[in-house]
Amino acid sequence: MNIHSFKKSLSLQLIAGLLMTLSINTYAEDAFMTALTSGQVDFSFRLRYEHVDDESKAAGSQETDAFTARTTLGYKTGDFHNVFGYLQFENTTAIGDDNNYNDGTNGLGTLPTIADPEGTEINQAFLGAKLFDKTLVKFGRQILTPRKAPFHRYLGTVLWRQNWQTQDAITLTNTSIKDTTLLAGYIWNNNTIFGTDRDMKAPIFNIKYDGFQYAKLEGYYYDLEFTDLGGLSTETYGIRANGAFPVSEKVSLIYTGEYATQSEGDNAPVNYDADYYLVEGGFKTSFDSFVKTLMAKVSYEVLESDGGAIAFRTPLATGHAFQGWADNFLVTPAAGIEDTYFTMVATGAYDTKLIVSYHMLEAETGGFDYGDELDIWLTKTFAKKYTVGLKYAGYDASSDVGNTKATDLSKFWAYFAFKY
C-alpha cells in the first residue's frame, strides 16, 4: 500500500469512527430524552371534612371542625440503562378558618387536634436502579411500607392524614429467591406529617416468605435511632405468620400470630425491655347477593409495659390503623395496652364497602381499663377512580382509678377522593 492509499484509508477509518461516536452519542442522548419524557404522571386529590369532640379540653373548646384538601402530583420517568427517577409534590390546604383547631404546628394546643397543617413539600424524590435480576435499589425520599395498608405496624405513611410520612433512605428489594421478598435499607431522615424532619440512623431488615399453601411468614429487624430524640429510639426484632384454610368453596378460616421484642435504642436515655403479641382468628366468606364478601375476626393485641415506666412503641407506624381510629393511643401509654377487638369488613354491590370494629382497651399493667371504642367506615367507589366516604370513631372512657385516657373522644369524617 502506497502512502497515498494509506492516508486515504486512515482518513476513512477516522471519519467512520467519528460518525460512529456521534451516532452512539446521539443515540444515547435520544434514549435518555426518551426515558425522561416518556414516563408516567400520577395525580390524586382528597377533600375532607373532619369534626372532633374532645372532652379532655376545657368547656367551650371541646368541639371543632376542619375542611382540608390534599393534592399530589407525581412523575415517574422511563428506564435509562435500568435507572429511573420519581418526583412527587404534595400540598395540604385548609379551606376556611384554620385557627379553630390544633394542627400540630400552630401552637393552639388548648384546642382539639386535627393534624393536617397547611403546606407544600416534596413528598417523594428518588432514583431507582434495577441493578441485578429481580433487585431494585431506591435512593432518596420514598414511601417505605414493608406491609400493605392498613397493616403499617412499624413503618407506614400515616396515610389517613393529609400530609403523608416518608423516609429519606436507601433501600434494596430482592425477589430472586422463589416466594421470598427481602427488604434491607438504611433511613437517615424521617419526614413527618407535620412537615418537619427527624434525623435518624436506622438500619432496617424485613423478609417475607409466601411458599406455604396456608401460611405467609415474615421476620423483621428495625433499629430506629433518632439522632436528636433519643427518647423515641427503639430496637425491635419480630416474627409473624398469617394465612387462610379453606373449609368449603366459599368459606375460609383466617388467622394471624405475631411476636416481637423491643429494647431501647443506642442513644435512648432509659433502658427497658417490652414485648408485643398479636393473636387473631376469624373467617372469610362470599355470597351471591348484594353483600359480595364478608370477613369477621377477633383479635388480641398486647403492647407490654416494663414496670409501668415505659412501653412497647412504634414511632414510625401508621398509628391510626391501631387501637381505634380516634387516635387516642398513637403513643403507647406507660402502662402498656391490651386491646381485644372485633373487626368486620363487608363488600357489596356497586363498589361499596363497610368496616366496623369494636375495641376493649385495658392497661397491660396497673389493673385498670382505658375504655371502649366503636369505629364505622362506609365507602362507595365510582369508575374505580372516585371514592366518597363516611367515617366515625367514638371512644368511651372508663372511670377506673389510674386511667390516663379518662375522657371521651369522638371524631367524624366525610370525604371525596380521586386518583389518576
C-alpha positions as CSV (number, residue, x, y, z in Angstrom):
1,M,0.0,0.0,0.0
2,N,1.4,3.4,-1.0
3,I,1.4,6.4,1.3
4,H,-1.5,8.0,-0.5
5,S,-3.7,4.9,-0.2
6,F,-2.7,4.5,3.5
7,K,-3.6,8.2,4.3
8,K,-6.9,7.7,2.4
9,S,-7.7,4.5,4.3
10,L,-6.8,6.1,7.7
11,S,-8.9,9.1,6.9
12,L,-11.9,6.9,6.0
13,Q,-11.4,5.0,9.3
14,L,-11.2,8.2,11.3
15,I,-14.3,9.6,9.6
16,A,-16.1,6.3,10.2
17,G,-15.1,6.3,13.9
18,L,-16.2,9.9,14.3
19,L,-19.5,9.1,12.7
20,M,-20.0,6.1,14.9
21,T,-19.1,8.1,18.0
22,L,-21.5,10.8,17.0
23,S,-24.2,8.2,16.3
24,I,-23.7,6.5,19.7
25,N,-23.7,9.8,21.5
26,T,-26.8,10.9,19.5
27,Y,-28.5,7.5,20.3
28,A,-27.6,7.8,24.0
29,E,-28.9,11.4,24.1
30,D,-32.1,10.3,22.3
31,A,-32.5,7.3,24.6
32,F,-32.0,9.5,27.7
33,M,-34.5,12.1,26.4
34,T,-37.0,9.3,25.6
35,A,-36.7,7.9,29.1
36,L,-37.1,11.3,30.6
37,T,-40.1,12.3,28.6
38,S,-42.0,9.0,28.1
39,G,-42.7,8.5,31.8
40,Q,-46.0,8.4,33.7
41,V,-47.9,11.1,35.5
42,D,-49.9,10.4,38.6
43,F,-52.4,12.7,40.4
44,S,-54.5,12.5,43.5
45,F,-57.0,14.7,45.3
46,R,-58.8,14.3,48.6
47,L,-61.3,16.8,50.1
48,R,-62.2,16.1,53.7
49,Y,-64.4,17.4,56.4
50,E,-63.4,16.5,60.0
51,H,-65.3,17.1,63.2
52,V,-63.8,16.4,66.7
53,D,-65.4,16.4,70.1
54,D,-62.6,16.1,72.7
55,E,-63.7,16.2,76.4
56,S,-60.1,16.5,77.6
57,K,-60.3,20.1,76.5
58,A,-61.8,22.9,78.6
59,A,-65.5,23.6,78.4
60,G,-66.3,25.7,75.3
61,S,-63.2,24.4,73.4
62,Q,-64.1,20.8,73.1
63,E,-65.6,20.7,69.6
64,T,-64.0,21.9,66.3
65,D,-64.2,21.3,62.6
66,A,-61.9,21.5,59.6
67,F,-62.1,21.4,55.8
68,T,-58.8,20.4,54.2
69,A,-57.7,19.3,50.7
70,R,-54.8,17.1,49.8
71,T,-53.3,17.2,46.3
72,T,-50.4,15.3,44.9
73,L,-48.7,15.4,41.5
74,G,-46.0,12.9,40.6
75,Y,-43.9,11.9,37.6
76,K,-42.0,8.6,37.0
77,T,-39.5,8.6,34.2
78,G,-39.0,5.7,31.8
79,D,-35.9,3.5,32.3
80,F,-32.5,4.6,31.1
81,H,-30.0,1.7,31.4
82,N,-32.3,0.3,34.1
83,V,-32.3,3.5,36.1
84,F,-35.4,5.7,36.6
85,G,-36.5,8.6,38.7
86,Y,-39.6,9.6,40.6
87,L,-40.7,13.0,41.8
88,Q,-43.9,13.8,43.7
89,F,-45.2,17.0,45.1
90,E,-47.8,17.2,47.9
91,N,-50.0,20.1,49.1
92,T,-52.3,20.4,52.0
93,T,-54.7,23.4,52.1
94,A,-57.1,24.5,54.8
95,I,-60.4,25.7,53.3
96,G,-61.8,28.4,55.6
97,D,-60.6,29.1,59.2
98,D,-57.7,27.0,60.3
99,N,-57.2,28.8,63.6
100,N,-60.0,27.0,65.5
101,Y,-58.1,23.7,65.8
102,N,-54.7,22.4,66.7
103,D,-53.0,21.3,63.5
104,G,-49.8,20.3,65.4
105,T,-47.8,23.3,64.3
106,N,-49.9,26.4,65.0
107,G,-49.4,26.4,68.8
108,L,-53.1,26.0,69.6
109,G,-52.6,23.1,72.0
110,T,-55.7,24.0,74.1
111,L,-58.0,23.1,71.2
112,P,-58.8,19.7,69.8
113,T,-56.3,18.3,67.3
114,I,-56.8,17.9,63.6
115,A,-53.3,17.0,62.5
116,D,-53.4,18.4,59.0
117,P,-51.2,21.6,58.8
118,E,-51.1,23.6,55.6
119,G,-48.0,23.3,53.4
120,T,-46.4,22.2,50.2
121,E,-43.5,19.9,50.0
122,I,-41.6,17.3,48.0
123,N,-43.3,14.1,49.2
124,Q,-41.0,11.7,47.2
125,A,-37.9,12.2,45.2
126,F,-35.7,9.1,44.5
127,L,-33.7,7.3,41.9
128,G,-34.4,3.7,41.3
129,A,-31.9,1.2,39.8
130,K,-32.7,-2.3,38.6
131,L,-29.1,-3.3,39.1
132,F,-29.5,-7.1,39.2
133,D,-32.1,-9.7,38.3
134,K,-35.2,-9.1,40.4
135,T,-33.3,-6.5,42.5
136,L,-34.4,-2.9,42.9
137,V,-32.4,-0.2,44.7
138,K,-34.0,3.1,45.7
139,F,-32.0,6.2,46.9
140,G,-33.8,9.3,48.2
141,R,-37.1,10.3,49.7
142,Q,-39.5,7.4,49.4
143,I,-42.6,5.7,50.8
144,L,-41.4,2.8,52.9
145,T,-44.1,0.2,53.8
146,P,-43.0,-3.5,54.0
147,R,-46.7,-4.4,54.7
148,K,-49.7,-3.3,52.7
149,A,-52.1,-0.9,54.2
150,P,-53.6,-0.9,56.8
151,F,-51.0,-3.1,58.5
152,H,-48.3,-0.5,58.8
153,R,-47.4,-1.5,62.4
154,Y,-43.7,-0.4,62.3
155,L,-43.1,1.5,59.0
156,G,-46.0,3.5,57.5
157,T,-47.1,6.5,55.6
158,V,-49.8,7.7,58.1
159,L,-52.0,7.7,55.0
160,W,-55.1,8.9,56.8
161,R,-53.6,12.3,57.4
162,Q,-53.4,14.8,54.5
163,N,-49.6,15.1,54.7
164,W,-48.1,11.6,54.4
165,Q,-45.0,10.4,56.2
166,T,-42.0,9.5,54.1
167,Q,-38.4,8.5,54.7
168,D,-35.0,9.6,53.3
169,A,-33.4,6.3,52.8
170,I,-31.6,3.8,50.6
171,T,-33.4,0.5,50.2
172,L,-32.8,-2.8,48.4
173,T,-35.7,-5.1,47.5
174,N,-34.9,-8.5,46.1
175,T,-37.2,-11.3,44.9
176,S,-34.7,-13.6,43.3
177,I,-35.4,-16.4,45.7
178,K,-38.6,-18.2,44.9
179,D,-41.6,-17.0,47.0
180,T,-39.3,-14.7,49.0
181,T,-39.2,-10.9,49.3
182,L,-36.2,-9.4,51.1
183,L,-36.1,-5.7,52.0
184,A,-32.9,-4.1,53.5
185,G,-32.3,-0.4,54.0
186,Y,-31.0,2.5,56.0
187,I,-33.0,5.6,56.9
188,W,-31.2,8.8,57.7
189,N,-34.2,11.2,57.9
190,N,-37.9,10.9,58.8
191,N,-40.3,13.4,57.1
192,T,-43.3,13.7,59.5
193,I,-46.9,14.5,58.9
194,F,-46.3,18.0,60.3
195,G,-43.8,18.9,57.6
196,T,-40.8,18.6,60.0
197,D,-37.7,16.4,59.8
198,R,-36.2,14.0,62.3
199,D,-32.6,12.9,61.7
200,M,-32.1,9.1,62.1
201,K,-29.5,6.4,62.0
202,A,-31.8,3.4,61.2
203,P,-30.9,0.1,59.6
204,I,-33.9,-2.0,58.7
205,F,-34.5,-5.5,57.5
206,N,-37.6,-7.4,56.5
207,I,-38.0,-10.8,54.9
208,K,-41.3,-12.5,53.8
209,Y,-41.9,-16.0,52.5
210,D,-45.1,-17.0,50.7
211,G,-44.2,-20.5,49.6
212,F,-46.5,-22.4,52.0
213,Q,-50.1,-23.0,51.0
214,Y,-51.7,-21.9,54.2
215,A,-49.1,-19.6,55.8
216,K,-47.2,-16.4,55.0
217,L,-44.2,-15.9,57.1
218,E,-42.4,-12.7,58.0
219,G,-39.3,-11.8,60.0
220,Y,-38.1,-8.2,60.7
221,Y,-35.5,-6.1,62.5
222,Y,-35.8,-2.4,62.9
223,D,-33.1,-0.4,64.7
224,L,-34.7,3.1,64.8
225,E,-32.3,5.6,66.4
226,F,-33.5,9.2,66.4
227,T,-30.4,11.4,66.5
228,D,-31.9,14.3,68.5
229,L,-34.8,12.5,70.1
230,G,-33.3,9.6,71.9
231,G,-36.4,9.0,73.9
232,L,-38.0,7.6,70.7
233,S,-35.2,5.3,69.8
234,T,-36.1,1.6,69.7
235,E,-34.6,-1.7,68.6
236,T,-37.1,-4.4,67.6
237,Y,-37.0,-8.0,66.4
238,G,-40.1,-9.8,65.4
239,I,-41.8,-12.7,63.6
240,R,-45.3,-13.1,62.1
241,A,-47.4,-15.8,60.4
242,N,-50.8,-15.4,58.8
243,G,-52.9,-17.4,56.4
244,A,-56.2,-19.0,55.5
245,F,-57.6,-22.5,55.5
246,P,-60.5,-23.2,53.1
247,V,-63.3,-25.2,54.7
248,S,-65.6,-25.0,51.7
249,E,-65.9,-23.5,48.3
250,K,-66.9,-20.1,49.8
251,V,-65.6,-20.1,53.3
252,S,-62.1,-19.9,54.7
253,L,-60.8,-19.7,58.2
254,I,-58.2,-17.0,58.8
255,Y,-55.5,-16.5,61.4
256,T,-52.6,-14.3,62.4
257,G,-49.9,-14.7,65.0
258,E,-47.1,-12.3,65.7
259,Y,-44.4,-11.8,68.4
260,A,-41.8,-9.1,68.8
261,T,-39.4,-8.0,71.4
262,Q,-38.1,-4.4,71.9
263,S,-35.4,-2.6,73.9
264,E,-34.1,0.9,74.0
265,G,-32.0,2.3,71.1
266,D,-28.3,3.1,71.4
267,N,-28.9,6.7,72.4
268,A,-32.0,6.2,74.5
269,P,-31.9,7.8,78.0
270,V,-33.8,4.9,79.7
271,N,-33.2,1.2,79.5
272,Y,-36.2,-1.1,79.1
273,D,-37.5,-4.4,77.6
274,A,-41.0,-4.9,76.4
275,D,-42.8,-7.5,74.1
276,Y,-45.5,-7.4,71.6
277,Y,-48.1,-10.1,70.9
278,L,-50.9,-10.4,68.3
279,V,-53.3,-13.4,68.0
280,E,-56.4,-13.3,65.8
281,G,-58.8,-15.7,64.2
282,G,-61.9,-15.5,62.0
283,F,-63.4,-16.3,58.7
284,K,-63.9,-15.0,55.2
285,T,-66.9,-15.9,53.0
286,S,-68.6,-14.9,49.8
287,F,-72.2,-14.6,48.7
288,D,-74.3,-14.3,45.5
289,S,-76.3,-11.3,46.8
290,F,-75.9,-7.6,47.4
291,V,-73.2,-8.4,50.0
292,K,-70.4,-9.9,48.0
293,T,-67.9,-10.8,50.7
294,L,-67.7,-10.8,54.5
295,M,-64.7,-11.0,56.8
296,A,-65.0,-11.2,60.5
297,K,-62.3,-11.7,63.1
298,V,-61.5,-11.4,66.8
299,S,-58.0,-10.1,67.7
300,Y,-56.0,-9.8,70.9
301,E,-53.1,-7.3,70.7
302,V,-50.7,-6.5,73.5
303,L,-48.0,-3.8,73.8
304,E,-46.3,-4.6,77.0
305,S,-45.0,-2.2,79.7
306,D,-41.7,-2.5,81.5
307,G,-42.8,-2.0,85.1
308,G,-45.3,0.8,84.3
309,A,-42.5,3.2,83.3
310,I,-42.2,2.7,79.6
311,A,-44.0,0.5,77.0
312,F,-43.5,-1.0,73.6
313,R,-43.6,1.7,70.9
314,T,-43.8,2.1,67.2
315,P,-42.8,5.7,66.4
316,L,-42.9,5.3,62.5
317,A,-46.1,3.4,62.3
318,T,-49.4,4.4,60.8
319,G,-50.8,4.7,64.3
320,H,-54.3,5.5,63.0
321,A,-54.8,1.9,62.0
322,F,-54.3,0.5,65.5
323,Q,-56.2,0.8,68.8
324,G,-59.0,2.8,67.3
325,W,-59.5,5.5,64.7
326,A,-60.0,8.2,67.4
327,D,-56.2,8.3,67.5
328,N,-56.2,8.2,71.3
329,F,-53.2,5.7,71.5
330,L,-50.8,7.0,68.9
331,V,-48.2,7.0,71.6
332,T,-48.3,3.9,73.8
333,P,-49.2,4.9,77.4
334,A,-46.5,3.9,80.0
335,A,-48.8,1.2,81.4
336,G,-48.9,-0.5,78.0
337,I,-52.0,-1.7,76.1
338,E,-54.2,-4.9,76.0
339,D,-56.6,-4.5,73.1
340,T,-59.3,-7.1,72.5
341,Y,-61.2,-6.2,69.4
342,F,-63.7,-7.4,66.8
343,T,-63.5,-6.4,63.1
344,M,-66.0,-6.9,60.3
345,V,-65.4,-6.0,56.7
346,A,-68.2,-6.4,54.1
347,T,-68.0,-5.5,50.4
348,G,-71.2,-5.1,48.4
349,A,-72.6,-4.4,45.0
350,Y,-71.8,-1.1,43.3
351,D,-68.3,-1.0,44.8
352,T,-69.5,-0.4,48.4
353,K,-67.5,-1.3,51.5
354,L,-68.4,-1.3,55.2
355,I,-65.9,-1.7,58.1
356,V,-67.0,-2.0,61.7
357,S,-64.7,-2.6,64.6
358,Y,-65.1,-2.5,68.4
359,H,-62.1,-2.2,70.8
360,M,-62.0,-3.1,74.5
361,L,-58.8,-1.4,75.8
362,E,-57.1,-2.1,79.0
363,A,-53.7,-1.2,80.6
364,E,-51.2,-4.1,80.3
365,T,-50.0,-3.3,83.9
366,G,-51.8,-1.4,86.6
367,G,-55.1,-3.2,86.6
368,F,-57.4,-0.6,85.0
369,D,-59.4,-0.2,81.9
370,Y,-58.9,2.7,79.4
371,G,-62.2,2.4,77.7
372,D,-64.1,1.1,74.7
373,E,-64.2,2.4,71.1
374,L,-66.6,1.8,68.2
375,D,-65.4,2.5,64.7
376,I,-67.5,2.6,61.5
377,W,-66.4,3.3,57.9
378,L,-68.5,3.3,54.8
379,T,-67.2,3.9,51.3
380,K,-68.5,4.0,47.7
381,T,-66.2,3.9,44.7
382,F,-67.2,5.2,41.2
383,A,-65.4,4.2,38.0
384,K,-62.6,2.8,40.1
385,K,-61.1,6.3,40.5
386,Y,-63.6,8.3,42.6
387,T,-64.4,7.5,46.2
388,V,-66.8,9.0,48.7
389,G,-66.6,8.0,52.4
390,L,-68.2,8.5,55.8
391,K,-66.2,7.5,58.9
392,Y,-66.8,7.6,62.7
393,A,-64.8,6.9,65.7
394,G,-66.2,7.1,69.3
395,Y,-64.1,6.4,72.4
396,D,-66.0,5.9,75.6
397,A,-63.6,6.3,78.6
398,S,-63.6,4.1,81.7
399,S,-63.9,5.7,85.1
400,D,-61.3,3.4,86.6
401,V,-58.8,4.9,89.0
402,G,-55.5,5.4,87.4
403,N,-56.8,5.7,83.8
404,T,-54.6,8.0,81.8
405,K,-57.2,8.1,79.0
406,A,-60.2,9.0,81.1
407,T,-62.1,11.4,78.8
408,D,-64.4,10.7,75.9
409,L,-63.3,11.4,72.4
410,S,-65.3,11.2,69.1
411,K,-64.5,12.0,65.5
412,F,-66.4,12.1,62.3
413,W,-65.2,12.5,58.7
414,A,-66.8,12.9,55.3
415,Y,-64.6,13.0,52.2
416,F,-64.3,12.7,48.5
417,A,-61.2,11.4,46.8
418,F,-59.9,11.0,43.2
419,K,-56.8,9.2,42.0
420,Y,-55.4,9.1,38.5
